[in-house]
């Protein structure tokens, strides 16, 4: 049986440093993708973001460095990378505007239930569902492949269908996880405040620190 991890108030931890570096890479990625269109360097930033996203969670649990700041930084960095990449790909006409609207609209819709949770006496998050995490992974695979598809060489030809396959799956899972989130909030609203949030199917009960902040993914 796994033991629940209680987040600390520590700020200077290895996972938090990784999350901060990942956040700092967001404007760098946007400049590389939209300014000089240095796609190789932009892809390197995305690769670092993906690796650090995996490492900070693993290190937080392995080193016992799960923190409240990390709970905020980790999903924030993921959302900002998704938003920044959508903006870059849309402005460069690599993806159509409706694809960007689908992804941004999902986060806008999720944000609308936060006041409901607060009114019921909960924070802005519920236990993580792995559909949300799977959606994020699919999208973070899709974006570099779609960026590679902007060329007219053999690599672009191969990257285009692969990128769109990951993008379609990621978008579908992204919205599916949102629907499950709304269902949870509706259950809470019916039950009223003062009860514990329901645990979503697939939630890791042993990761109540960083995991709790990732449900909106």
Beta strands, then each sheet from edge to edge (+ up, - down):
end
